[in-house]
Amino acid sequence: MELDFAKFTKYSKPGPRYTSYPTALEFKDDFQYDDYIKKLEAQDSKRPLSLYFHLPFCKNACYFCGCNVVFTSKEDKMLRYIEYLKRELKILSKHLDTKRKVIQMHFGGGTPTFFTAKQLDVIIKEIKKHFKNFAKNAEISCEIDPRHINDDQMKVMAKHGFNRVSFGIQDFNEKVQVAVHRVQPYNITKDAMDLARKYKMHSVNVDLIYGLPYQTLETFKETLSLALSLNPDRFAVFNYAHVPWLKKTMRKIDETTLPLPDEKLQIMQYTIDFLTENGYKMIGMDHFAKPKDELFKAIEKGELHRNFQGYTTKGGADLIGIGLTSIGEGVDYYAQNFKDMPSYEAAIDAGKLPFERGVVLSEDDRIRQYVIMELMSNFKLDIKRFEKLFGVNFAEYFADAIEALQGFVAEELITIDADYIVCSETGTLLIRNIAQPFDAYMKKYATSDKTFSKTV
């Protein structure tokens, strides 16, 4: 794939990543606790569940990280959090039919494996005490910092059915690692990968980031080569989102050391070519997988989905967010827990779920959500399927969006006809830009360049 750098630079502007629509900026306090409880209790018992657990603790800060993290080395804080998770699960089970089939469970953070093997065992047993109906093919996954994993921890996860792990690498270059406060030698990562293989994890993934301090095309070539030697099943290669106005730790990064847009585009171009030549296929803007991966079967059928955990084949499920700052998603709502520990604990102490805010989707939101998520996931939209689902005329409803997309059509980034919108290979890399004309909320953010990270 040959990229037109000038074209890409033109499209480099702030825009949502669309892990949700509406985005988290639209979550409001007027979606009240009682409203959320009614939504939970009214869920269709035939719909499966996806469970997300936020385990927020890290030993120290990685400056590039945009996650909600609690820095500590005190075990008592972690033991206290486990007790509150237990209590949250008990309250949740009063309002949710926990007999429903669980098709996906994910541990995110923070550093989930900052908890010991014994502590992880306690957490998972408590979950399974409430949720007993895990599907045989459930995807059970965990994000892992290779610096914090050992044989006992991996053994516990394997015992409880975990089958997918994702290792954060970001970059193997020592100068880059020092600049982002995450020194992680290759041998530590390799040992972690070997552990995952030893315990027969079905899929072992690695995360890289381009756009970090002191990165160059030459240094990233070396990182890619070393990462390839680990033979992961999937690569996630993310464009670093520098948002120091949102994340204080990012202010520790010297912006003059960040690669310029042209260098980043060269890194992106090389990454695509390198991984393609070495047997991986590209999935959208930041994922690569081996051709036999289930993601490809899903994308060929137009059944790939996107949620707060990234791309998934497990669609049609209600997502329940558990723990500090976690986000849940139902058919017509998003709900987020408190982001600060005192508020999180106070809610549970009062016998309530730690819900803080959210949003109920209007009919227009749901229509636009469908279009945006289809484009973000499958890089095409079946217009006839859309019209059958929602009973509206696509061309009339989205006349303004179709007009706004004509520049993408002229540059052969997408095609639009009566039946489909389809992205070209190059167009998939600009999918965040292509989705924006369908976003009814973008106009209010147009005057600010400090709302979202840049799309390229």
C-alpha positions, 0 to 999 in steps of 0.5 A: 500500500502506497500512502500519499503523505500530502493527502494524509497531512491534510487530514490530520486534525483532531477527531474522536477514536469512536470507541463509543457514539456519542463519545464520553464527552456527551456523558452527563449527570442528568442520567441519574442512578435510578435511571441506570438501575432501571436500564440494567433491570430491563435488559433482555435476558436473552442477550449475552453479557460482556464483562469489563473489570478495571484493575487500576494499580500501577507501580509508576507512571508510563508518560504516554499512558492515557488510562485511569491509573492509581500509582501505589506499591502498597498491598493494603490498597490492593486488598481493599480494592478487592473487597470493594469489587466483591461488594460491587458484584454483590450489589450488581447481582441484585439488579442484573440477571447474572444467569445470562451467558457471558461471552466475553470478559476482559481485565484492563488497567492499570496493570492487572497483573500487579495483583499477585497470583493469589489475589487474581485467584480470589478476584476470578473466583468471586466473579464466577460465584456470581456469573456461572454461565460462561460460554464454552467459546467465551473470550477471556482476556487480560492486558499484561505489562511484561515487567509484572507477570510470573509463572504463578499468575499465568497458571491461575489465569489459564486455570480459570479459562483465560485464552487471550493476553495482550502484552504492552511493548510500545518500543524496544529502543532504550532511549525511547523507553527512558523518555517515556519512563518505561524501561523494558528490555527485550528478554523480559518481554520474550520471557512473558511471551514464552509463559503465555505459550507455555500455558497455551493462551489461544491468542497472544497479542502485542501493542506498539506505539508510534509517535513517541519521543526520539522515535525515528523510522530506523529505530522503529524498524528495529522495534518491529523486527524484534517484535516479529521475532516473538511471533505474536498472533496480532499486532496493535500499532497505535498512533500516540495520542498526545493530550497533555491538557487531559493527562498530567503525566504527558506533560513530562514528555518534551514535545520537541522530541516527538517525531514530526508528522512526515516521520510518523507517516513514514513509520506507518507506511513501513509498518504496513509494508513490513507486517504485510510482507511477513504474513499479517493482514491489516484490519483497519487503522491500527490492527494486524493479524494472521490470515486465519484469525477470527477477526478476518472471518468476521470482517468478511461477513461484515460482523466485526464490532468495536467497543471500549476494548477495541475490535471484537467478534463478540457483538450483540452483548450488553457490556457491564463495566465493573470497578473504578472508572469502568464504562458499560454499554446497553442497547440505548445507553452508556454508563460510567463508574466514578473515576476517583477512589473516594467516590467509588468507595462511598457509593458502595458503602451506601449500598449502591453501584458506583455509577457516576454519569452516562447518556441515554441514546436518542433515536438519532443517536442510535441511527448515527451510532450504527453507521459510525460503528459499522464504518469503524469496524467493517470499513463499509456500510450496507445501506439496504441493511441499515434502511431495513433496520431503522426504516429511514431513507439513508440518502435523505437522512444523511444528505449533509453527510453524503455531501461532506464525504464527496472530497473523500470520493474524489480522492478515491478514499471511499465509494458511495452508491445506492447500496454501499459505502466502501472504504479503499485500503488507504481510506481505512487509515482515515476512517476516523475522518470518514466517520466524522460527517455522521457525528451530530456533535462535532460542530460544537467541538469545531472551535477547539483543537484540545478536545481530541487527539489528531487522527493522523 
